[in-house]
Amino acid sequence: MRTIPALVVAVGLLASLTACAGDSGPGSSGCPPTGDAASVVTATGSFGEKPDADVPSPIVTTETQVSTLIEGDGERLVDGSPVIIDYTLYDGATGREVEDSGYDGTAANPITVGGQALAPLAAALECSTVGSRVVVAVKASELSASIQGSPVEPTDDPDAAYVAIVDVKQAFLPKADGRPVPGESGLPAVVTAPGGAPGISVPDADAPTAQETHLVREGSGRELTADDTAVVQFTAVTWATPSTVTASTWNNGDTATTVALGDPALPAPIRDALVGQKVGSQVMTVIPAAEAGGADSFVYVFDVLGSL
């Protein structure tokens, strides 16, 4: 029997909330700047379909710049928002297309605004709205990998740029926003930092002998079913003295991840803890060693940010 941590890795679990004021967007105070490197790029075509783009070359930039081609009327993205996007990436030096998302619904893994993964491209989406098509120009030296994870080509020009045309299709909560629920005696206490990361205090006592699941915050969104893919942030610690963090998306570039609740490889205790929970909830579950498949008991705290 594989242990809980091993199964978590197998299904990809190891993969400051700052809202922009009012209706501000790119170029406004506190939001990514606009500039010529982004605004010279034009594109035609409908949102959600691959654009017919004109990328004049060479494009150079000394900073990340954003230009809005289509402004959506959905929620505005803030630091920490996981988002689903379609995109086409271009080499600014040549105007040549590097890759695209396929525009076929297969790009279902969210990127997190402000997260370390795909910085500075991910950070550039802050203040844009769902339904928007934006042009993002970033310094080539600051983009270490393409959106699909492939290495990008090195360049000797310190101002060389990559350009992405991004359709912002869907966004999720940056952290659990449900109402606080009182703790239970004998279970770990959870204190949440302003940015959303939980601090977990394990009591100096024996772990429960059966799984126990408790709401730290109760959300008001839709209820997760066994057929859903949940979008979550999570932290896992050992029930021990001292307790040790064994995995955390909050420490992995603040990057939200997805959990396919119907995946047969998903450990049953994780599925049991999440199915039936509402979006916006923060859920703590204690998994005893016997159910974890190893020598240690574990405490998981999940922020349920949405579902696919």
C-alpha positions in Angstrom: 0.0 0.0 0.0 1.4 3.4 -1.0 1.6 6.0 1.7 -0.5 9.2 1.6 2.4 11.4 0.7 3.4 9.2 -2.2 -0.1 9.1 -3.5 -0.4 12.8 -3.2 2.7 13.3 -5.3 1.3 10.8 -7.8 -1.8 12.8 -8.5 -0.1 16.2 -8.6 -1.0 17.7 -5.3 2.6 18.9 -5.0 2.2 20.9 -7.9 -1.1 38.9 0.4 -4.5 39.3 -1.0 -4.1 42.7 -2.7 -7.1 43.9 -4.6 -6.8 46.8 -7.1 -8.8 49.8 -6.1 -12.2 50.3 -7.7 -12.4 49.5 -11.4 -8.7 50.0 -12.0 -7.0 47.9 -14.7 -3.6 47.5 -16.2 -1.8 50.8 -16.2 -3.6 52.1 -13.1 -1.9 52.7 -9.8 -0.9 49.4 -8.2 -1.4 47.4 -11.4 1.0 46.2 -14.1 2.1 49.1 -16.4 1.2 49.5 -20.0 3.7 50.5 -22.6 4.8 50.4 -26.2 6.2 46.8 -26.0 2.7 45.5 -25.4 0.6 48.1 -27.1 2.2 47.7 -30.5 0.9 44.1 -30.7 -2.6 43.8 -32.3 -4.8 40.8 -32.8 -8.1 40.0 -34.4 -10.5 37.1 -33.7 -13.0 36.2 -31.0 -12.2 35.6 -27.4 -11.4 32.0 -26.7 -10.3 31.3 -30.3 -6.7 31.5 -31.5 -6.0 35.1 -32.4 -4.6 36.3 -35.8 -1.8 38.4 -34.4 0.5 41.1 -35.7 3.7 41.1 -33.6 6.1 43.7 -35.0 9.7 42.7 -34.4 12.0 43.2 -32.7 10.1 43.9 -29.5 12.3 44.8 -26.5 11.4 45.8 -23.0 13.0 46.7 -19.7 9.9 45.7 -17.7 6.8 43.7 -17.9 4.0 45.5 -19.8 0.4 44.8 -20.4 -2.1 46.0 -23.0 -5.8 45.1 -23.0 -7.3 44.1 -26.4 -10.7 42.9 -25.2 -11.9 43.9 -21.8 -14.1 41.3 -20.1 -16.8 42.0 -17.6 -16.0 39.2 -15.1 -14.3 39.4 -11.7 -11.1 41.3 -11.4 -8.0 39.3 -10.7 -6.0 39.9 -7.6 -2.7 38.6 -6.2 -3.2 34.9 -5.5 -6.1 34.3 -7.9 -5.8 30.9 -9.7 -6.8 31.4 -13.4 -7.5 29.3 -16.4 -6.2 30.8 -19.6 -5.7 30.3 -23.3 -2.6 31.8 -24.8 -0.2 32.2 -27.7 3.4 32.9 -26.9 5.7 34.7 -29.4 9.5 35.4 -29.6 9.7 39.2 -29.5 13.0 39.2 -31.4 11.4 37.6 -34.5 7.7 37.7 -34.0 7.7 34.0 -34.4 5.1 31.9 -32.5 6.7 29.7 -29.9 3.6 27.7 -28.7 -0.1 28.0 -27.9 -2.5 26.3 -25.5 -4.5 24.6 -28.3 -7.7 26.6 -27.6 -9.5 23.3 -27.3 -10.3 23.2 -23.6 -7.3 21.0 -22.7 -5.4 23.8 -20.9 -7.2 23.1 -17.6 -4.4 23.6 -15.1 -4.6 27.0 -13.4 -1.8 29.4 -13.0 -1.7 31.6 -10.0 -1.5 35.4 -10.3 1.6 36.5 -8.4 2.9 33.0 -7.9 6.5 32.1 -8.6 5.6 29.7 -11.4 5.6 31.6 -14.7 6.7 34.8 -13.0 6.5 37.5 -14.3 3.9 36.4 -16.8 1.5 35.3 -14.0 2.0 38.5 -12.1 1.1 40.5 -15.2 -2.5 39.3 -15.1 -3.3 41.1 -11.9 -6.0 43.7 -12.3 -7.3 42.2 -15.6 -10.8 40.8 -15.6 -12.2 37.4 -16.6 -13.3 37.6 -20.2 -10.3 39.8 -21.2 -7.7 39.3 -23.9 -4.5 40.9 -22.9 -1.0 41.3 -24.4 1.8 40.7 -22.0 5.4 41.6 -22.9 8.1 40.2 -20.5 11.8 40.3 -20.4 13.1 37.1 -22.0 15.7 36.9 -19.2 13.0 36.7 -16.6 10.9 33.9 -18.2 12.8 30.7 -17.4 10.2 28.4 -18.9 7.3 28.6 -21.3 3.7 28.2 -20.2 3.8 24.5 -21.0 7.0 24.1 -19.0 9.5 23.8 -21.9 12.7 25.8 -21.5 12.8 29.0 -23.4 15.6 30.0 -25.7 18.4 31.9 -24.1 19.4 35.3 -25.5 22.3 37.7 -25.2 20.1 40.8 -25.4 19.3 42.0 -21.9 16.2 43.8 -23.2 14.9 41.0 -25.4 11.2 40.1 -24.9 8.7 37.3 -25.1 5.1 38.3 -25.9 2.0 36.4 -24.9 -1.6 37.0 -26.0 -3.7 35.7 -23.1 -7.4 35.0 -22.9 -8.5 35.0 -19.2 -11.2 32.3 -19.2 -11.9 31.5 -15.6 -10.8 32.6 -12.1 -11.1 31.1 -8.6 -10.8 32.4 -5.1 -7.3 33.4 -3.9 -8.0 31.9 -0.5 -10.9 30.4 1.6 -13.4 33.2 2.3 -16.0 31.3 4.4 -17.2 32.2 7.8 -14.9 31.1 10.7 -16.0 27.9 12.5 -15.0 27.4 16.2 -12.3 24.7 16.7 -12.8 21.4 18.4 -11.0 20.2 21.6 -8.2 17.7 20.9 -7.8 18.7 17.3 -5.1 21.0 15.8 -5.6 24.7 15.8 -5.3 26.6 12.5 -4.3 30.3 12.3 -4.4 31.8 8.8 -2.0 34.4 7.6 -3.4 37.5 5.8 -2.3 36.0 2.4 -4.1 32.7 3.2 -1.3 30.3 4.2 -2.4 28.3 7.3 -0.3 27.8 10.5 -1.1 24.5 12.1 -0.6 23.9 15.8 -0.7 20.2 16.7 -1.7 19.3 20.3 0.7 17.4 22.5 -1.4 14.3 22.5 -2.0 11.1 20.6 -3.4 11.4 17.2 -7.0 10.2 16.6 -7.3 6.5 15.6 -9.9 7.3 12.9 -10.0 10.1 10.4 -11.5 13.3 11.6 -12.5 16.2 9.4 -13.4 19.6 10.6 -14.3 22.9 9.0 -12.1 25.9 9.8 -14.1 28.1 7.6 -17.4 27.3 6.0 -17.9 28.5 2.5 -21.1 29.4 0.6 -20.2 28.2 -2.9 -21.2 25.1 -4.8 -20.7 21.7 -3.2 -17.9 19.5 -4.5 -19.0 16.1 -5.9 -17.0 13.0 -6.6 -16.9 13.9 -10.3 -15.3 17.4 -9.7 -11.7 18.5 -10.1 -11.2 20.7 -7.1 -8.9 23.8 -7.2 -7.1 24.0 -3.9 -4.3 25.3 -1.8 -3.1 23.0 0.9 -0.6 22.4 3.7 0.2 19.0 5.2 2.1 18.5 8.5 2.9 15.5 10.7 1.2 14.8 13.9 4.3 14.9 16.0 6.3 16.9 18.5 7.7 18.9 16.8 5.4 18.8 13.8 7.0 19.0 10.4 5.6 20.5 7.1 5.7 17.6 4.6 4.1 19.5 1.6 2.5 22.9 1.0 1.4 24.7 -2.1 1.7 27.9 -0.2 5.5 27.2 0.0 5.6 26.1 -3.6 5.4 29.5 -5.2 1.9 30.1 -3.8 0.7 28.0 -6.7 -2.8 26.5 -6.4 -3.2 23.0 -7.7 -6.0 20.7 -8.9 -7.3 17.5 -7.3 -9.4 15.1 -9.5 -11.7 13.7 -6.9 -12.7 10.8 -9.2 -9.1 9.7 -9.8 -8.7 6.2 -8.5 -5.1 7.0 -7.6 -6.3 9.7 -5.1 -6.0 8.5 -1.5 -9.5 7.7 -0.2 -9.0 9.9 2.9 -8.3 12.9 0.8 -11.4 12.3 -1.4 -13.5 11.7 1.8 -12.3 15.0 3.2 -13.1 17.1 0.1 -16.3 15.6 -1.4 -19.3 17.5 -0.1 -17.3 20.6 1.0 -18.4 24.0 -0.4 -16.2 26.3 -2.4 -14.8 29.0 0.0 -14.3 26.5 2.8 -11.1 25.8 4.7 -11.1 22.1 5.6 -8.8 20.4 8.1 -8.6 16.6 8.1 -6.5 14.4 10.4 -5.5 11.1 8.8 -4.1 8.5 11.3 -1.1 6.4 10.4 -3.1 3.3 9.8 -5.1 5.1 7.1 -2.1 7.0 5.7 -0.3 3.8 5.0 2.8 4.6 6.9 4.3 5.2 10.4 3.1 8.9 10.7 -0.3 10.5 11.1 -0.9 13.6 9.0 -2.9 16.9 9.3 -4.0 18.4 6.0 -5.6 21.9 5.7 -7.3 22.6 2.3 -8.6 25.9 1.0 -11.3 25.0 -1.5 -11.0 27.7 -4.1 -13.2 26.4 -6.9 -13.9 23.4 -9.2 -13.5 22.6 -12.8 
